[in-house]
Amino acid sequence: MEKKQDTQIVVQSLIGRKQLSFYLRCLKSLIEFSHDQFNLHLHTDGSLSQKDEDFIYTELNGIVVTISNSSLNSDHVLDCLNGRPNCQRFRQESIWGIEFFEPLFLNPKDPISFYLDADILFLQPFENLFNSSQTEKGAIFLKDIQWDAYCLRPSHLIGNNRKPEVVEGINTGLVFWDKRAIDWDYLEWFLGADHLHHIPEWIMPTAQAGLANRCNAKTVCARQITNLYPNAKISDQTFGAHLYGSYRKKWLEKFKENENRNINKAKKITPHFNECRTQNMIGYTIKQIKRWKNTRLNLW
């Protein structure tokens, strides 16, 4: 299906050999249902063999696909981060550093970067998601209406010392940046503030929540691309489903039960974007209590 054409829009993602078949299923759904024209660039974690890459090219036909090994790209990214040792350290030590920095430096001439996790399954046609004008002067993320999945404690948001800042719940399964809007000094400070890093896998989402508070950041409507917690709801406006690893199996079983559903391919959903709002200590505390109830008591 030669629907996509070579354009200047490049959508990026990060994949590895583990769960490759699932990632390809999600990427195929992106290609099938997107009416935005784009090329696809896949960063890898270094685990793919040449056979794996050949298989990817075969499976993702009808679109221009390029693949780069992040371990071989390390020197280039570190050079781009020259003078920012905390950023360099995070890029070297963390897969989430690769996920954030690699898309920013793929094409220095393009001020906008479009990144998607490879665990978003698209469910029906959509258009105008990869919209540079919506991203200008800021960033776009997924909206997390369940948690503020950040590495901070509520007490970090008060006091006389330099404090981090965050917007209300964002999820970095989708990250579009106008690179000109990134406050690199804040990012360098936050990545070096080890006393704030209580949940390692949430350091970079928290950093981006702070960057979002310093620019014109937005989120995609949560009803349209939905983070699939156990209590999530799928509606006729949902065109994308973000499949968290912890809850993925049950949700995939539900999708399998409905795989013969009728899809109106003539109907194309246009995303709604909402401005991010600054989070405060009280609001953040309430979200932390909610997360504790969900994860400790299994109350959703």
C-alpha positions as CSV (number, residue, x, y, z in Angstrom):
1,M,0.0,0.0,0.0
2,E,2.0,2.9,-1.3
3,K,0.0,5.6,0.5
4,K,2.9,7.5,2.2
5,Q,5.3,9.7,0.2
6,D,8.6,11.1,0.9
7,T,8.1,14.4,2.8
8,Q,9.9,16.6,5.2
9,I,8.0,15.3,8.2
10,V,9.9,12.6,10.1
11,V,8.2,10.7,12.8
12,Q,10.7,9.0,15.2
13,S,10.5,6.1,17.6
14,L,12.7,3.8,19.7
15,I,12.7,0.1,19.4
16,G,14.6,-3.0,20.5
17,R,14.6,-6.7,19.7
18,K,12.6,-7.5,22.8
19,Q,8.9,-7.4,21.9
20,L,9.8,-6.4,18.3
21,S,6.7,-8.1,16.9
22,F,4.4,-6.0,19.2
23,Y,6.3,-2.8,18.2
24,L,5.8,-3.6,14.5
25,R,2.1,-4.2,15.1
26,C,1.8,-0.7,16.6
27,L,4.0,1.0,13.9
28,K,1.9,-0.7,11.2
29,S,-1.2,0.7,12.7
30,L,0.4,4.2,12.6
31,I,1.1,3.8,8.9
32,E,-2.4,2.4,8.2
33,F,-4.4,5.0,10.0
34,S,-2.4,8.2,9.6
35,H,-3.5,10.5,6.9
36,D,-0.5,12.7,7.6
37,Q,2.4,12.0,5.2
38,F,5.7,11.2,6.9
39,N,8.9,9.2,6.9
40,L,9.7,7.0,9.8
41,H,13.0,7.0,11.6
42,L,13.6,4.2,14.1
43,H,16.3,4.6,16.8
44,T,17.4,1.3,18.3
45,D,18.8,0.3,21.7
46,G,21.7,-1.7,20.0
47,S,20.0,-5.1,20.3
48,L,18.9,-5.5,16.7
49,S,20.7,-7.8,14.3
50,Q,21.0,-7.1,10.6
51,K,18.4,-9.9,10.1
52,D,16.0,-8.0,12.5
53,E,16.5,-4.7,10.5
54,D,15.9,-6.5,7.2
55,F,12.7,-7.9,8.7
56,I,11.6,-4.4,9.8
57,Y,12.1,-3.0,6.3
58,T,10.0,-5.9,4.9
59,E,7.2,-5.5,7.4
60,L,6.9,-1.7,7.2
61,N,6.4,-1.4,3.4
62,G,4.7,1.5,1.8
63,I,6.7,4.1,3.7
64,V,10.3,5.4,3.8
65,V,12.0,3.9,6.8
66,T,15.4,4.5,8.2
67,I,17.1,2.8,11.2
68,S,20.0,4.1,13.4
69,N,21.8,2.4,16.2
70,S,21.9,4.7,19.2
71,S,25.1,3.1,20.5
72,L,26.9,4.1,17.3
73,N,25.3,7.5,17.4
74,S,26.6,8.3,20.9
75,D,29.5,10.5,20.0
76,H,27.4,12.7,17.8
77,V,24.8,13.3,20.5
78,L,27.4,13.9,23.1
79,D,29.1,16.5,20.9
80,C,25.7,18.2,20.5
81,L,25.5,18.3,24.3
82,N,29.0,19.8,24.7
83,G,29.2,22.0,27.8
84,R,26.2,20.3,29.5
85,P,27.8,17.4,31.5
86,N,24.6,16.4,33.3
87,C,22.8,16.0,30.0
88,Q,25.8,14.0,28.6
89,R,25.8,11.8,31.7
90,F,22.1,11.1,31.5
91,R,22.4,10.3,27.7
92,Q,25.2,7.8,28.4
93,E,23.6,6.1,31.4
94,S,19.9,5.9,30.6
95,I,17.7,4.5,27.9
96,W,15.4,7.4,28.6
97,G,18.2,9.8,27.8
98,I,18.4,8.1,24.4
99,E,14.7,8.4,24.0
100,F,14.8,12.2,24.7
101,F,18.0,13.4,23.1
102,E,18.3,11.2,19.9
103,P,15.2,12.7,18.2
104,L,16.3,16.3,19.0
105,F,19.6,15.9,17.1
106,L,18.6,13.7,14.2
107,N,18.1,16.7,11.9
108,P,19.7,20.0,13.1
109,K,18.0,21.9,10.3
110,D,14.5,21.0,11.3
111,P,13.4,23.0,14.4
112,I,10.5,20.5,15.1
113,S,10.9,16.9,16.2
114,F,8.1,14.3,16.3
115,Y,8.6,11.3,18.6
116,L,6.2,8.5,19.4
117,D,6.7,5.4,21.6
118,A,6.3,2.2,19.7
119,D,3.7,0.9,22.1
120,I,0.9,3.2,20.9
121,L,-1.7,1.2,18.9
122,F,-3.7,3.2,16.5
123,L,-7.4,2.2,16.1
124,Q,-8.9,4.4,13.5
125,P,-8.1,7.0,10.9
126,F,-6.7,10.4,12.0
127,E,-5.1,13.5,10.5
128,N,-3.2,16.6,11.5
129,L,-1.5,15.0,14.5
130,F,2.0,15.8,13.2
131,N,1.3,19.5,13.0
132,S,4.2,21.8,13.2
133,S,2.1,24.9,13.7
134,Q,0.6,23.4,16.9
135,T,4.1,22.6,18.2
136,E,5.7,25.9,17.5
137,K,7.1,27.8,20.5
138,G,6.5,24.8,22.7
139,A,5.9,21.1,22.9
140,I,3.1,18.5,22.7
141,F,2.6,15.4,25.0
142,L,0.0,12.9,25.9
143,K,-2.3,13.8,28.7
144,D,-2.2,11.7,31.8
145,I,-5.5,12.1,33.7
146,Q,-4.8,9.3,36.2
147,W,-1.4,10.1,37.7
148,D,1.4,12.7,37.8
149,A,4.0,10.1,37.0
150,Y,7.0,12.2,38.2
151,C,10.0,11.4,40.3
152,L,9.4,14.2,42.9
153,R,8.1,14.2,46.4
154,P,5.4,16.8,47.1
155,S,7.8,18.6,49.5
156,H,10.2,19.3,46.6
157,L,7.7,21.8,45.3
158,I,7.9,24.1,48.3
159,G,10.7,25.8,50.3
160,N,13.3,28.5,49.8
161,N,15.8,26.6,47.8
162,R,15.7,26.3,44.1
163,K,12.7,24.2,43.3
164,P,11.6,22.1,40.3
165,E,8.5,22.9,38.5
166,V,6.0,20.7,36.6
167,V,2.8,20.9,34.7
168,E,-0.2,18.8,35.5
169,G,0.0,15.2,34.3
170,I,1.8,14.6,31.1
171,N,3.0,11.4,29.6
172,T,6.0,11.2,27.3
173,G,4.7,8.4,25.1
174,L,4.3,11.1,22.5
175,V,6.7,14.0,22.5
176,F,6.8,16.8,19.9
177,W,9.3,19.6,20.5
178,D,10.0,22.9,19.0
179,K,13.7,22.6,19.9
180,R,14.0,26.4,20.1
181,A,11.7,26.4,23.1
182,I,13.8,24.1,25.3
183,D,15.3,25.7,28.3
184,W,18.6,23.9,28.3
185,D,19.8,25.6,31.5
186,Y,16.8,24.3,33.4
187,L,17.3,20.8,32.0
188,E,21.0,20.8,32.9
189,W,20.2,21.9,36.4
190,F,17.4,19.3,36.9
191,L,19.4,16.4,35.6
192,G,22.2,17.3,38.0
193,A,19.8,17.6,41.0
194,D,20.1,14.0,42.1
195,H,18.2,14.6,45.4
196,L,15.1,15.0,43.3
197,H,15.4,11.7,41.4
198,H,13.5,9.3,43.5
199,I,12.1,7.2,40.7
200,P,14.8,6.7,38.0
201,E,12.5,5.8,35.2
202,W,10.5,9.0,35.7
203,I,13.4,11.5,35.8
204,M,13.1,12.5,32.1
205,P,9.3,12.8,32.1
206,T,9.7,15.1,35.2
207,A,12.3,17.1,33.5
208,Q,10.1,17.5,30.5
209,A,7.2,18.5,32.7
210,G,9.4,21.3,34.0
211,L,10.4,22.3,30.5
212,A,6.7,22.3,29.5
213,N,6.0,24.8,32.2
214,R,8.5,27.2,30.6
215,C,7.1,27.2,27.1
216,N,3.8,27.0,25.2
217,A,3.2,23.3,25.9
218,K,0.0,21.3,25.1
219,T,-1.4,17.8,25.4
220,V,-3.4,15.7,23.0
221,C,-7.0,15.2,24.3
222,A,-7.0,12.2,26.6
223,R,-10.1,10.8,25.0
224,Q,-8.4,10.7,21.6
225,I,-5.1,9.1,22.5
226,T,-5.7,7.3,25.8
227,N,-3.2,5.9,28.3
228,L,-4.5,2.4,29.1
229,Y,-4.6,2.1,32.8
230,P,-7.0,-0.6,34.1
231,N,-9.8,1.8,34.4
232,A,-9.4,3.6,31.1
233,K,-12.3,4.1,28.7
234,I,-12.2,3.7,24.9
235,S,-14.7,5.9,23.1
236,D,-15.6,6.5,19.4
237,Q,-13.2,9.5,19.5
238,T,-10.2,7.3,20.6
239,F,-7.9,6.9,17.7
240,G,-4.8,5.8,19.7
241,A,-4.2,3.6,22.7
242,H,-1.0,3.8,24.7
243,L,-0.4,0.3,26.0
244,Y,1.6,0.4,29.2
245,G,3.6,-2.7,29.8
246,S,2.1,-3.4,33.2
247,Y,-1.5,-3.6,31.8
248,R,-0.8,-4.5,28.2
249,K,-1.7,-8.2,28.2
250,K,-5.3,-7.6,29.4
251,W,-5.9,-4.7,27.0
252,L,-4.6,-6.7,24.0
253,E,-7.0,-9.5,24.9
254,K,-9.8,-6.9,24.9
255,F,-8.7,-5.6,21.5
256,K,-8.6,-9.2,20.2
257,E,-12.2,-9.7,21.2
258,N,-13.1,-6.6,19.1
259,E,-10.8,-7.1,16.2
260,N,-13.6,-7.6,13.7
261,R,-15.2,-4.3,14.6
262,N,-16.3,-2.1,11.7
263,I,-14.0,0.9,11.1
264,N,-15.3,3.8,9.2
265,K,-12.2,4.5,7.1
266,A,-13.8,7.6,5.5
267,K,-14.0,9.3,8.9
268,K,-10.8,11.0,9.9
269,I,-10.4,12.3,13.5
270,T,-8.6,15.5,14.0
271,P,-6.8,15.8,17.4
272,H,-7.7,18.5,19.9
273,F,-4.8,20.1,21.8
274,N,-5.1,21.6,25.3
275,E,-2.7,24.0,27.0
276,C,-0.7,22.5,29.9
277,R,-1.3,24.0,33.4
278,T,1.2,24.5,36.2
279,Q,0.9,21.9,39.0
280,N,1.1,22.9,42.6
281,M,2.1,21.0,45.7
282,I,-1.5,20.4,46.8
283,G,-2.6,19.1,43.4
284,Y,0.5,17.0,43.2
285,T,-0.1,15.5,46.6
286,I,-3.6,14.5,45.7
287,K,-2.3,12.7,42.6
288,Q,0.3,10.9,44.6
289,I,-2.4,9.6,47.0
290,K,-4.4,8.5,44.0
291,R,-1.4,6.6,42.6
292,W,-0.8,5.0,46.1
293,K,-4.5,3.7,46.1
294,N,-4.1,2.4,42.6
295,T,-0.9,0.6,43.1
296,R,-1.0,-0.5,46.7
297,L,-4.7,-1.2,47.3
298,N,-5.6,-1.9,43.6
299,L,-8.4,0.6,43.9
300,W,-9.1,2.3,40.6
